[in-house]
């Protein structure tokens, strides 16, 4: 059997197990073990122990539970409500009202969550009751929250970027900085669309009033102070090279605990809940990462990665044609596979090919995250769709229709990044080197 057919068979088993309802870690691990047994028999399994230690003994991976804990502390202390409340006074004067606040709120919460689902759930829980009560257009309200939630993995910190950086040995700090400008551009595109839509069809959103006096303006700005402290301490220490991503995550956890104790409802009960939730989420993510390393080990033992690289290079595709092929691949996978599953299945196979084409791994990391964002709001697997639908108990079809314009805007950003890679690479090229 040729390497191409072997990979197709492994992918078919993986997708089949997912379709049967098997959890993602086991759907990845079972084909990997089968692949090892087919190629090397039982002796091939002996290397798993050494591989396990070498792969998971990673300083970068320790940042994942710390960033998750930082976000959980902010969420369980009620500070996500303060962020939304402050923004609603400052941003709602723009045509689109609270729909604009949804996007801006997701962008801000993304800077402390690192997770698309957490961002959509946190802002959606606060926003949806107010949106429905005030008569906002239901599909567009759901669309702004589901699509806005995807900013959680583009605007740093991003768990997806940490996993990608671990597999490709790319600087996580540079990946974080590379996501800042594209994240702001995508936020501006989302808000621009809502503005134009509200101007053309004013009935989709009632006009909201901003701060009526300096006291209300001061209160709104004060609501954003906890966010500024946490994000400033975390991202500032990364940009100026004062800390590694793991150290920055630890700084963020400490800052989140302090501001939550001062401005939020942080007691021992909330802290215990936040820590328990962080352990559960981190365990799930790190198990996926581990079995992905087993999968990567299996294909390296079989020599599939090298064979696949040579086959793709022999096709003599231009960089644009290669990128278009990736676009088709990830668009299909995004409809079928969960976000981390997309990374851990494809990156070990594709990374050697990227090097052959001379593609910047930092730039490709941002492209990959955008593909994952599309998958988060693409039926039937798009998890953000189900998160928002479960919060408001509305029709899933309304959420799907509401996200379609935001799909198109993500494609616009993808095209912009292909034409002008400096959108992603400018900030990493100007940051101070990490310690």
C-alpha positions in Angstrom: 0.0 0.0 0.0 1.4 3.4 -1.0 2.0 6.1 1.7 -0.8 8.2 0.3 -3.4 5.4 0.6 -2.1 4.6 4.1 -2.7 8.2 5.2 -6.2 8.2 3.6 -7.0 5.0 5.4 -5.9 6.4 8.7 -7.9 9.6 8.1 -10.9 7.4 7.2 -10.6 5.5 10.5 -10.2 8.7 12.4 -13.3 10.3 10.9 -15.2 7.1 11.2 -14.5 6.9 14.9 -15.5 10.5 15.4 -18.7 9.9 13.5 -19.4 6.9 15.8 -19.2 9.2 18.8 -15.7 8.4 20.1 -13.9 11.1 22.0 -11.3 13.0 20.0 -8.2 11.7 22.0 -9.2 8.1 21.4 -10.2 8.7 17.8 -6.6 9.9 17.2 -4.9 7.3 19.4 -6.6 4.2 18.1 -5.5 4.7 14.4 -2.0 5.6 15.6 -1.6 2.4 17.6 -3.0 0.3 14.7 -0.6 2.1 12.3 2.4 1.2 14.6 1.3 -2.4 14.9 0.9 -2.8 11.1 4.3 -1.4 10.3 6.5 -2.6 13.2 4.5 -5.1 15.2 4.7 -5.1 19.0 8.4 -4.0 19.0 7.3 -0.7 17.5 5.3 0.1 20.7 8.4 0.0 22.8 9.4 3.5 21.7 6.2 5.0 23.0 7.6 5.4 26.6 10.6 7.4 25.5 8.6 9.4 23.0 6.0 10.2 25.7 8.6 11.7 28.0 10.4 13.6 25.2 7.3 15.1 23.8 5.4 16.1 26.9 8.4 17.4 28.8 7.8 20.8 27.2 8.1 24.1 29.0 5.7 25.7 26.5 2.9 23.2 27.3 2.9 24.3 30.9 1.5 27.7 29.7 -1.8 26.0 28.7 -3.2 25.2 32.3 -2.0 28.6 33.5 -3.8 30.6 30.8 -6.9 28.5 31.3 -6.8 29.2 35.0 -6.3 32.9 34.4 -9.5 33.0 32.2 -11.5 30.8 34.7 -10.6 33.2 37.6 -11.8 36.2 35.6 -15.0 34.4 34.5 -16.0 32.9 37.9 -15.4 36.2 39.7 -17.9 38.0 37.5 -15.4 40.3 35.8 -16.6 39.2 32.4 -19.9 41.0 33.2 -18.0 44.2 34.2 -16.1 44.1 30.9 -19.3 43.8 28.9 -21.0 46.5 31.0 -18.2 49.0 30.5 -18.0 48.4 26.8 -21.8 48.6 26.4 -21.6 52.2 27.5 -18.6 53.1 25.3 -19.3 51.2 22.1 -23.1 51.0 21.9 -23.4 54.6 20.5 -22.0 53.2 17.2 -24.9 52.1 14.8 -25.6 48.5 15.7 -25.7 49.2 19.5 -25.1 46.1 21.6 -24.2 44.1 18.5 -21.1 46.2 18.3 -20.5 45.5 22.1 -20.8 41.8 21.4 -17.9 41.9 18.9 -15.8 44.3 21.0 -16.5 42.3 24.2 -15.4 39.1 22.5 -12.2 40.7 21.3 -11.4 41.9 24.8 -12.3 38.7 26.6 -10.3 36.8 23.9 -7.2 38.6 25.3 -7.6 36.7 28.6 -9.3 33.4 27.6 -7.3 31.7 24.9 -10.3 29.7 24.0 -13.0 30.2 21.4 -15.7 28.3 23.3 -14.9 30.1 26.6 -15.2 33.5 24.9 -18.5 32.8 23.2 -19.9 31.3 26.4 -18.8 34.1 28.7 -19.9 37.0 26.5 -23.0 35.1 25.2 -24.3 34.4 28.8 -24.1 38.1 29.7 -25.3 39.6 26.3 -28.1 37.3 25.0 -30.7 38.1 27.6 -30.3 41.8 27.0 -30.3 41.5 23.3 -33.5 39.5 23.2 -35.2 41.7 25.7 -34.4 44.8 23.7 -35.6 43.3 20.4 -32.4 42.9 18.4 -32.4 40.9 15.2 -32.1 37.3 16.5 -29.9 35.7 13.8 -27.4 38.6 13.7 -27.3 38.8 17.5 -26.4 35.1 17.6 -24.0 35.5 14.6 -22.0 38.3 16.3 -21.5 36.1 19.4 -20.6 32.9 17.7 -18.3 34.6 15.2 -16.9 37.0 17.8 -16.1 34.0 20.0 -13.7 32.7 17.4 -11.5 35.7 18.2 -10.6 33.8 21.3 -8.0 31.7 19.4 -6.7 34.5 17.2 -6.1 37.3 19.7 -3.4 36.1 22.1 -3.1 34.2 24.4 -4.2 31.3 22.2 -4.2 27.7 23.3 -4.2 26.6 19.6 -1.1 28.7 19.0 0.7 27.0 21.9 -0.1 23.6 20.6 1.0 24.5 17.1 4.2 26.1 18.4 4.9 22.9 20.4 4.6 20.7 17.3 6.6 22.9 15.0 9.1 24.2 17.5 8.0 27.7 16.6 8.3 30.6 19.1 5.0 30.8 21.0 5.8 34.5 21.8 6.2 35.3 18.1 3.0 33.5 17.3 1.1 35.4 20.0 2.4 38.8 18.6 1.6 37.7 15.1 -2.0 37.2 16.1 -2.5 40.7 17.4 -2.8 42.8 14.2 -4.9 40.1 12.3 -7.2 39.9 15.4 -7.7 43.6 15.4 -8.3 43.7 11.7 -10.9 40.9 11.9 -12.6 42.7 14.8 -12.7 45.9 12.7 -14.2 43.9 9.7 -16.9 42.4 12.0 -17.8 45.8 13.5 -17.7 47.5 10.1 -20.2 44.9 8.7 -22.5 45.4 11.7 -22.3 49.2 11.2 -23.2 49.1 7.5 -26.0 46.6 8.1 -27.5 48.7 10.9 -27.3 51.9 8.7 -29.0 50.1 5.8 -31.6 48.3 8.0 -32.1 50.3 11.2 -34.8 47.9 12.4 -32.1 45.2 13.2 -30.9 47.2 16.2 -32.4 49.9 18.4 -30.4 53.0 18.9 -28.6 53.0 22.3 -27.5 55.9 24.5 -23.9 56.3 25.6 -22.7 57.9 28.8 -24.9 60.8 29.7 -22.3 62.6 31.8 -18.6 62.4 33.0 -19.6 60.3 36.0 -21.0 57.5 33.7 -18.0 57.8 31.4 -15.7 57.4 34.4 -17.7 54.3 35.6 -17.5 52.7 32.2 -13.8 53.2 31.9 -13.3 52.0 35.5 -15.0 48.7 34.5 -12.2 48.1 32.0 -9.4 48.7 34.5 -9.1 45.0 35.6 -8.9 43.9 32.0 -6.1 46.5 31.2 -4.1 45.3 34.3 -4.3 41.6 33.4 -3.7 42.0 29.7 -1.0 44.7 30.1 0.9 42.5 32.5 0.6 39.4 30.4 1.2 40.7 26.8 3.5 43.5 27.9 5.9 41.1 29.5 5.9 39.0 26.3 6.4 41.9 23.9 9.3 43.5 25.8 11.0 40.1 26.2 10.8 40.1 30.0 9.1 36.7 30.2 8.5 33.5 28.4 4.9 32.5 27.6 4.8 30.3 30.7 6.1 33.0 32.9 3.7 35.5 31.3 0.9 33.1 32.0 1.9 32.9 35.7 2.0 36.7 35.8 -1.5 36.7 34.3 -2.8 34.3 36.9 -1.5 36.4 39.7 -2.9 39.6 38.2 -6.3 37.9 37.6 -6.5 36.7 41.2 -5.6 40.2 42.6 -8.0 42.2 40.4 -10.7 39.6 41.0 -10.3 39.9 44.7 -10.5 43.7 44.5 -13.1 44.3 41.8 -14.9 40.9 41.5 -16.4 38.2 43.7 -13.3 36.1 44.3 -13.6 34.0 47.4 -12.4 30.5 48.2 -15.5 28.9 46.7 -15.0 30.7 43.4 -11.2 30.0 43.4 -11.9 26.3 44.0 -14.4 26.2 41.2 -12.0 27.9 38.8 -9.2 25.6 39.7 -11.4 22.5 39.3 -12.6 23.6 35.9 -9.1 24.4 34.8 -7.9 20.9 35.7 -10.7 19.3 33.7 -10.2 21.5 30.6 -6.4 21.2 30.8 -6.5 17.4 31.1 -8.7 17.1 28.0 -6.4 19.4 25.9 -3.2 17.8 27.1 -4.5 14.3 26.4 -5.3 15.3 22.8 -1.7 16.7 22.5 -0.2 13.5 23.9 -2.1 11.2 21.5 -1.2 13.5 18.7 2.5 13.0 19.5 1.8 9.2 19.4 0.3 9.7 15.9 3.3 11.8 14.8 5.6 9.1 16.1 3.6 6.4 14.2 3.9 8.3 10.8 7.6 8.9 11.4 8.3 5.2 12.0 6.5 4.4 8.8 8.3 7.1 6.9 5.0 8.6 5.6 5.9 12.2 6.3 9.0 12.0 4.1 7.2 10.2 1.3 4.3 12.6 1.4 6.6 15.6 1.3 8.4 14.2 -1.8 5.1 13.4 -3.5 3.8 16.9 -3.0 7.0 18.5 -4.1 7.1 16.4 -7.2 3.6 17.8 -8.2 5.4 21.2 -8.8 2.6 23.2 -7.3 3.2 26.9 -7.0 2.9 28.4 -3.5 -0.5 29.9 -4.5 -1.7 26.5 -5.8 -0.4 24.8 -2.6 -2.2 27.3 -0.4 -5.4 26.8 -2.4 -5.1 23.0 -1.8 -4.7 23.7 1.9 -7.7 25.9 1.8 -9.9 23.2 0.4 -8.5 20.6 2.9 -9.1 22.7 6.0 -12.5 23.9 4.8 -13.6 20.3 4.6 -11.9 19.3 7.8 -13.4 22.3 9.6 -16.9 21.0 8.9 -16.0 17.5 10.4 -13.2 17.8 13.0 -12.8 19.7 16.2 -10.2 22.5 16.2 -7.3 20.9 18.1 -8.0 17.7 16.1 -7.3 19.6 12.9 -3.9 20.8 14.3 -2.7 17.6 15.7 -3.7 15.5 12.7 -2.4 17.7 9.9 0.5 19.7 11.2 2.9 16.7 11.7 2.2 15.7 8.0 2.3 19.2 6.5 5.1 20.9 8.4 8.0 19.3 6.4 6.2 20.4 3.2 5.9 24.0 4.4 9.7 24.0 4.9 10.2 22.8 1.4 8.1 25.6 0.0 9.9 28.1 2.3 6.7 29.2 4.0 7.2 31.2 7.2 5.9 28.9 10.1 4.8 32.0 12.1 2.7 33.3 9.2 1.3 29.8 8.5 0.3 29.5 12.2 -2.0 32.5 11.8 -3.4 31.1 8.6 -4.1 27.8 10.3 -5.8 29.5 13.3 -8.1 31.3 10.8 -9.0 28.0 9.2 -9.8 26.7 12.7 -11.9 29.8 13.3 -14.0 29.0 10.2 -14.4 25.4 11.5 -15.7 26.7 14.8 -18.8 28.2 13.1 -19.2 25.7 10.3 -22.0 23.1 10.6 -22.3 20.3 11.5 -19.4 20.3 14.0 -18.9 24.0 14.6 -19.0 24.0 18.4 -19.6 27.8 18.8 -22.9 27.4 17.0 -24.1 24.9 19.7 -22.7 27.0 22.5 -24.8 30.0 21.5 -27.8 27.9 20.6 -27.7 26.2 24.1 -27.6 29.6 25.9 -30.6 31.1 24.2 -32.5 27.9 23.4 -33.3 29.2 20.0 -33.2 27.5 16.6 -29.8 26.3 15.4 -30.6 27.5 11.9 -30.9 31.1 13.1 -27.4 30.9 14.5 -26.0 29.3 11.3 -27.6 32.0 9.1 -26.3 34.7 11.4 -22.7 33.6 11.0 -22.6 33.4 7.2 -21.5 37.1 6.6 -18.7 36.6 9.2 -17.5 33.5 7.2 -17.1 35.7 4.2 -15.2 38.4 6.2 -12.8 35.7 7.5 -12.1 34.8 3.8 -11.4 38.4 3.2 -8.8 38.4 6.0 -7.2 35.2 4.6 -6.8 36.8 1.2 -5.3 39.9 2.8 -2.8 37.8 4.7 -1.8 36.0 1.5 -1.3 39.3 -0.3 0.3 41.1 2.6 2.0 38.7 5.0 3.4 41.6 7.0 -0.1 42.0 8.5 0.9 39.1 10.7 4.7 39.4 10.7 5.3 43.1 11.4 4.8 42.9 15.1 6.9 39.7 15.7 9.8 41.3 13.7 9.7 44.3 16.1 9.4 42.6 19.5 12.2 42.3 21.9 13.9 38.8 22.0 12.6 36.5 24.7 14.9 35.5 27.5 
